[in-house]
Structure formats: C-alpha cells, structure tokens
Amino acid sequence: MELLGEVVRVIPANLTVMQDQLRIPTFSRVEVMTIVQDHTAVLLIKDQLRVLLAAVAGGLAVTVLVTALLDRVMISRRKRRDERRNQSSNQIPTLLQEPEAPHLEVQSSAGRRAAGPSKGNVGSAIARDQEFDIPTATSNP
C-alpha cells in the first residue's frame, strides 16, 4: 500500500514534466485523477493458481505421452528381439546337423551304374547337371 501511495503521488509531477518537454498545449494535456483506491492490501493468488494448475496439467499430459511412447518403443524392440531369437533358434538345429552328402550317380569305368560311392578305379559322377571325374578307392590286392 505504501508503494501504491508513492506511485500515485509521483505520477502527476512526472506526467507534467513529460508533457512540457513535448510542448503539448494546455487544452490537450492529460491529467491524473484517482477514481478508486484500496485502503487495505489483499493478496490475489487466483492468477498464480491458474498458472500452477495449467503447469501441473501440462506436466501430467507430457508425462503420460512420453510414457506411452517409451512403452511402445520398448514393446516393439522386445517383439523384434523375440522374432530374431525365434529365427535363430529355428536355424540352430539345422546348423548343428551334419550336412547331407549330395546324391551322386556314379558310373565306373566298367560301365556299371550305382547310386552312392563307387569302389572302382575312377568313375564319373553326375550331380546338379555337372559331370566330373572323382577318384575312388581301389580294392585290388
């Protein structure tokens, strides 16, 4: 209230000095008149409460949105990790098994055909549309 009284007391003098410097005619000058003035100070916190409530509501909204976003990201990462684990666990048994030997059709130099390995001297094998000679073990004493 003291600050308000000081401001009300100083304003007419400052306003007169300012209008004199600007050379404002007397009939156009602005004057100060007190219409209503409080005699006791009242603490107004309505605006502060509004700002506080808006900040709390905004903070809660941001918290919920960030939590939902992080949850979505973590769930999608977990799904991708589980899919990779499932794919790798499906591949492990096939990697640990011995590879199957390609089925070769062998024709020995004697002209006989046999499926599988041959015990002749040198035979020709046909696999995947390619023909090549393979050495075979001999059983001659």
Helices and strands as residue ranges (DSSP letters): H 2-21, G 26-28, H 46-96, E 105-108, E 113-115, E 122-127, E 130-135
